[in-house]
């Protein structure tokens, strides 16, 4: 009868050690809710979350002024402003186009005026020359033959173009027209040497004929060799081969 006690104590020790041992069995809590109730619960949670999210979104839009009604009104206001700005832009564009057209017209008028002024200046120069010529018609010594050369001038237009101008006058009592011709002699330096050129050339004799009663203005352009430097020009007035007048001018 004394042997069972040690066995009983041994079992108690093992149970006590198992309770406080690391290898004690884990406890698990099982959910005993049925799955239909679980699905309904999840749906309710998701719905509440979505409702709260929508409420927060609308609240944020109301704070920032982006309500649907406000957005429509603002869009209409912006469209109206854009329409006004477009109208003003079209008006300004029309005004600018009109101003540009007016400016082009004024530029064209200025160009025409500039050409007219240039023509008037040229005519004024000729009138001054005519005035000087008529002043030269006053009583003066006209020479033995009555032919006078006045205002002989020559100038270079281009490296090979020499322009000349002069006035011829027949003074005294004139009973008939003067008929003759004139010659031009140009003294120049070419290649370091002095040379002379006589005009007209054989095929230009008709251009150098004269025919006038009281006066005749003469002008023309002579072609000289390239590189030549003219020094003086001399004119001779001839009547049937007889020298009637001559004059020289330095360049």
C-alpha positions in Angstrom: 0.0 0.0 0.0 3.0 2.4 0.3 4.1 2.3 -3.4 1.4 4.3 -5.1 2.3 7.6 -3.4 5.6 8.1 -5.1 3.9 7.5 -8.5 1.3 10.1 -7.8 3.9 12.6 -6.9 5.9 11.9 -10.0 2.8 12.6 -12.2 2.2 15.9 -10.4 5.8 16.9 -11.0 5.6 16.2 -14.7 2.3 18.1 -15.0 3.8 21.1 -13.2 6.9 21.1 -15.4 4.9 20.8 -18.6 2.8 23.8 -17.6 5.8 26.0 -17.1 7.9 24.5 -19.8 8.6 26.2 -23.2 7.3 23.2 -25.0 3.9 23.7 -23.5 1.1 23.4 -26.2 -0.1 26.7 -27.8 -3.5 28.0 -27.2 -5.6 29.1 -30.3 -8.8 31.2 -30.4 -11.2 30.1 -33.0 -13.8 32.5 -34.5 -17.1 30.7 -34.4 -19.0 33.4 -36.4 -20.7 32.0 -39.5 -19.3 33.3 -42.9 -22.5 35.0 -44.0 -22.4 37.3 -40.9 -18.7 37.8 -41.5 -19.4 39.0 -45.2 -22.1 41.4 -44.0 -19.8 42.8 -41.4 -17.0 43.4 -44.0 -19.5 45.0 -46.4 -20.7 47.4 -43.7 -17.1 48.4 -42.9 -16.2 49.0 -46.5 -19.4 51.0 -47.1 -18.7 53.2 -44.0 -15.1 53.7 -45.2 -16.3 54.7 -48.7 -18.9 57.1 -47.3 -16.3 58.7 -45.1 -13.9 59.1 -48.0 -16.6 60.8 -50.2 -17.6 63.1 -47.4 -14.0 64.1 -46.9 -13.6 64.7 -50.7 -16.7 66.9 -50.9 -15.6 68.8 -47.8 -12.2 69.4 -49.3 -13.7 70.7 -52.5 -16.0 73.0 -50.6 -13.0 74.5 -48.7 -11.0 75.1 -51.9 -13.9 76.5 -53.9 -14.2 73.6 -56.4 -17.8 72.7 -55.9 -19.5 71.5 -59.1 -21.9 74.5 -59.1 -19.0 76.9 -58.4 -16.9 75.3 -61.1 -19.6 75.8 -63.8 -20.1 79.4 -62.8 -16.4 80.1 -62.8 -16.1 78.4 -66.2 -18.9 80.6 -67.6 -17.2 83.7 -66.2 -13.8 82.7 -67.7 -15.5 82.1 -71.1 -17.1 85.5 -70.9 -13.8 87.1 -70.1 -12.1 85.2 -72.9 -14.8 86.4 -75.3 -14.3 90.0 -74.2 -10.5 89.7 -74.5 -10.9 88.2 -78.0 -13.2 91.1 -79.0 -10.7 93.6 -77.7 -7.8 91.8 -79.4 -9.7 91.9 -82.7 -10.3 95.7 -82.3 -6.7 96.3 -81.5 -5.6 94.1 -84.5 -7.9 96.1 -86.8 -6.5 99.4 -85.4 -2.9 98.1 -85.9 -3.7 97.0 -89.5 -5.2 100.4 -90.2 -2.2 102.2 -88.7 0.2 100.0 -90.7 -1.7 100.7 -93.9 -1.6 104.5 -93.1 2.1 104.2 -92.4 2.7 102.5 -95.8 0.7 105.2 -97.5 2.8 107.9 -95.8 6.0 106.1 -96.7 4.8 106.0 -100.3 4.0 109.7 -100.2 7.3 110.5 -98.7 9.1 108.5 -101.4 7.1 110.4 -104.1 7.9 113.7 -102.4 11.6 112.8 -102.3 11.5 112.0 -106.1 9.6 115.3 -106.8 12.1 117.2 -104.6 15.0 115.7 -106.5 13.3 116.6 -109.8 12.7 120.2 -108.6 16.3 120.5 -107.5 17.5 119.3 -111.0 15.1 121.8 -112.6 16.3 124.5 -110.3 19.9 123.8 -111.3 18.9 124.1 -115.0 17.0 127.3 -114.3 20.1 128.7 -112.6 22.1 127.8 -115.6 19.6 129.4 -117.9 19.6 132.5 -115.8 23.3 132.7 -116.0 23.1 132.2 -119.7 20.5 134.9 -120.2 22.7 137.2 -118.1 25.4 136.4 -120.5 23.2 137.7 -123.3 23.7 141.2 -122.1 25.9 143.4 -124.2 29.5 142.0 -124.0 32.4 141.5 -126.2 31.5 138.5 -128.4 34.7 138.3 -130.4 35.4 139.0 -134.0 33.2 136.3 -135.3 30.3 136.8 -132.8 30.4 133.3 -131.3 31.0 132.9 -127.6 31.6 129.8 -125.5 30.3 130.1 -121.9 30.3 127.9 -118.8 32.4 125.1 -120.1 32.5 122.4 -117.4 33.6 118.8 -117.3 33.5 116.2 -114.5 34.0 112.4 -114.1 30.9 110.3 -113.6 32.6 107.0 -113.6 36.2 105.8 -114.1 35.7 105.8 -117.9 32.9 108.4 -118.2 33.7 112.1 -118.7 30.7 114.4 -118.7 30.9 117.9 -120.3 28.5 120.9 -120.5 28.6 124.3 -122.1 26.6 127.1 -123.7 27.1 128.6 -127.1 25.9 132.1 -128.0 25.8 134.1 -131.2 25.8 137.8 -130.3 25.1 141.0 -132.0 22.6 141.4 -134.8 21.9 137.9 -135.9 20.5 137.7 -139.5 20.8 133.9 -140.0 21.2 130.7 -138.0 24.6 129.4 -137.2 25.3 126.0 -138.7 28.5 124.2 -138.0 30.0 121.6 -135.7 32.3 121.3 -132.7 35.3 119.3 -131.6 36.5 118.2 -128.2 40.1 117.5 -127.3 40.8 115.8 -124.0 44.3 115.9 -122.6 45.0 112.9 -120.3 47.7 110.9 -118.6 47.8 107.1 -119.4 50.4 104.7 -118.2 52.5 107.7 -117.0 52.5 109.3 -120.4 50.6 112.4 -121.7 48.1 111.7 -124.5 45.3 113.5 -126.3 41.9 112.2 -127.5 39.9 114.0 -130.2 36.1 113.7 -130.5 34.0 113.1 -132.5 35.0 109.8 -133.8 34.2 109.2 -137.5 31.0 107.4 -136.8 29.8 110.1 -134.3 30.1 113.2 -136.5 26.3 113.8 -136.6 26.1 114.1 -132.8 28.5 117.0 -132.8 26.7 119.2 -135.4 25.4 122.7 -134.4 22.4 124.7 -135.5 21.1 127.7 -133.6 20.1 131.3 -133.9 20.9 132.9 -130.5 22.1 130.1 -128.2 22.4 126.4 -127.8 23.1 124.3 -124.7 25.5 121.4 -125.3 26.1 118.4 -123.0 27.3 114.9 -123.4 29.4 112.0 -122.1 32.8 110.9 -123.5 34.3 107.5 -123.0 38.0 107.4 -122.1 40.3 104.4 -121.6 40.3 102.7 -118.2 43.0 103.9 -115.9 43.5 107.2 -117.8 43.4 110.4 -115.8 41.9 113.5 -117.7 43.7 116.8 -117.1 41.9 119.3 -119.3 39.3 119.6 -122.1 39.2 122.0 -125.0 36.3 122.8 -127.4 36.5 124.2 -130.9 33.6 125.6 -132.8 33.9 125.3 -136.5 31.8 126.7 -139.4 32.5 125.0 -142.7 36.0 124.0 -141.4 36.8 127.5 -140.2 37.5 128.0 -136.5 35.0 130.4 -135.0 35.7 130.0 -131.3 37.6 127.8 -128.8 38.0 127.5 -125.1 39.8 125.2 -122.6 39.0 124.1 -119.0 41.1 122.2 -116.5 39.7 119.2 -114.6 
